[in-house]
Amino acid sequence: MRIRLLAFNIVWDTDGDVKLGASLPTEIFVEIDLSETSEWSDINDTICDQLSDQTGYCVEDYKLEGYPTPTRSVCY
């Protein structure tokens, strides 16, 4: 089963470049195939990879919309 979630309040790793950080999107839709994931860490890795693939920048933090309560996560 595939689900679509909104990653929002995204904090990008821009090495302190505030102007660059402000130019990057703060929300992006991501798709997760739940049949391919078994743990939260797998889902988190998939989300971080999708966000980074779309912008070319690593993610420091994000929240998710699509769960009953927004979830805060950190990408490593």
C-alpha contacts under 8 A as a table, 3 or more apart, distances in Angstrom:
res1	aa1	res2	aa2	distance
1	M	33	D	5.66
1	M	34	L	5.45
1	M	35	S	5.91
2	R	31	E	6.61
2	R	32	I	5.47
2	R	33	D	4.25
2	R	34	L	5.98
2	R	35	S	7.78
3	I	31	E	5.62
3	I	32	I	5.34
3	I	33	D	6.48
3	I	34	L	7.38
4	R	29	F	6.68
4	R	30	V	5.71
4	R	31	E	4.47
4	R	32	I	6.44
4	R	66	G	7.70
5	L	29	F	5.64
5	L	30	V	5.41
5	L	31	E	6.33
5	L	32	I	7.83
5	L	64	L	6.60
5	L	65	E	5.91
5	L	66	G	5.28
6	L	27	E	6.71
6	L	28	I	5.86
6	L	29	F	4.42
6	L	30	V	6.22
6	L	64	L	5.65
6	L	65	E	5.05
6	L	66	G	6.69
7	A	10	I	6.82
7	A	27	E	5.38
7	A	28	I	5.35
7	A	29	F	5.95
7	A	30	V	6.84
7	A	62	Y	6.16
7	A	63	K	5.60
7	A	64	L	4.66
7	A	65	E	6.44
8	F	26	T	5.66
8	F	27	E	4.08
8	F	28	I	6.60
8	F	62	Y	5.84
8	F	63	K	5.31
8	F	64	L	6.14
8	F	65	E	7.35
9	N	26	T	5.33
9	N	27	E	6.34
9	N	61	D	7.74
9	N	62	Y	5.39
9	N	63	K	5.98
10	I	25	P	7.52
10	I	26	T	4.89
10	I	27	E	6.21
10	I	59	V	7.11
10	I	60	E	7.67
10	I	61	D	5.75
10	I	62	Y	4.31
10	I	63	K	6.97
11	V	21	G	7.79
11	V	26	T	7.31
11	V	59	V	6.00
11	V	60	E	5.38
11	V	61	D	5.03
11	V	62	Y	6.21
12	W	21	G	6.31
12	W	24	L	7.72
12	W	57	Y	6.51
12	W	58	C	5.97
12	W	59	V	4.56
12	W	60	E	5.48
12	W	61	D	7.21
13	D	16	G	7.50
13	D	21	G	7.80
13	D	57	Y	6.43
13	D	58	C	5.35
13	D	59	V	5.62
13	D	60	E	5.68
14	T	17	D	5.37
14	T	18	V	7.54
14	T	20	L	6.81
14	T	21	G	6.10
14	T	57	Y	7.15
14	T	58	C	7.91
17	D	20	L	5.42
17	D	21	G	6.20
18	V	21	G	4.97
18	V	22	A	6.14
19	K	22	A	5.18
19	K	23	S	6.46
20	L	23	S	5.12
20	L	24	L	6.65
21	G	24	L	5.48
22	A	25	P	7.84
24	L	55	T	7.60
25	P	28	I	7.04
28	I	51	L	7.26
30	V	47	I	6.47
30	V	50	Q	6.72
30	V	51	L	7.63
31	E	47	I	7.84
32	I	43	I	7.04
32	I	46	T	7.24
32	I	47	I	7.60
33	D	36	E	5.59
33	D	37	T	6.91
34	L	37	T	5.20
34	L	38	S	7.48
35	S	38	S	7.66
37	T	40	W	7.91
37	T	42	D	5.61
37	T	43	I	6.27
38	S	42	D	6.72
39	E	42	D	5.37
39	E	43	I	6.71
40	W	43	I	5.09
40	W	44	N	6.06
41	S	44	N	4.96
41	S	45	D	6.05
42	D	45	D	5.15
42	D	46	T	6.21
43	I	46	T	5.13
43	I	47	I	6.20
44	N	47	I	5.14
44	N	48	C	6.11
44	N	73	S	7.23
44	N	74	V	7.92
44	N	75	C	7.08
45	D	48	C	5.15
45	D	49	D	6.05
45	D	75	C	7.12
46	T	49	D	5.14
46	T	50	Q	6.19
47	I	50	Q	5.17
47	I	51	L	6.19
48	C	51	L	5.19
48	C	52	S	6.07
48	C	58	C	7.54
48	C	59	V	6.40
48	C	75	C	6.03
49	D	52	S	5.18
49	D	53	D	5.90
50	Q	53	D	5.07
50	Q	54	Q	6.30
51	L	54	Q	5.35
51	L	55	T	6.61
51	L	57	Y	7.96
51	L	58	C	7.74
51	L	59	V	7.22
52	S	55	T	5.37
52	S	56	G	5.09
52	S	57	Y	5.07
52	S	58	C	5.24
52	S	59	V	6.66
53	D	56	G	5.51
53	D	57	Y	7.69
58	C	75	C	7.96
59	V	62	Y	7.54
59	V	74	V	7.69
59	V	75	C	5.92
60	E	74	V	5.86
60	E	75	C	5.63
60	E	76	Y	7.48
61	D	72	R	7.32
61	D	73	S	5.81
61	D	74	V	4.67
61	D	75	C	6.32
62	Y	72	R	6.02
62	Y	73	S	5.73
62	Y	74	V	6.81
63	K	70	P	5.96
63	K	71	T	5.24
63	K	72	R	4.58
63	K	73	S	6.28
64	L	67	Y	7.07
64	L	70	P	5.10
64	L	71	T	5.29
64	L	72	R	6.93
65	E	68	P	7.92
65	E	69	T	7.58
65	E	70	P	5.38
65	E	71	T	7.58
66	G	70	P	7.39
67	Y	70	P	6.04
67	Y	71	T	7.45
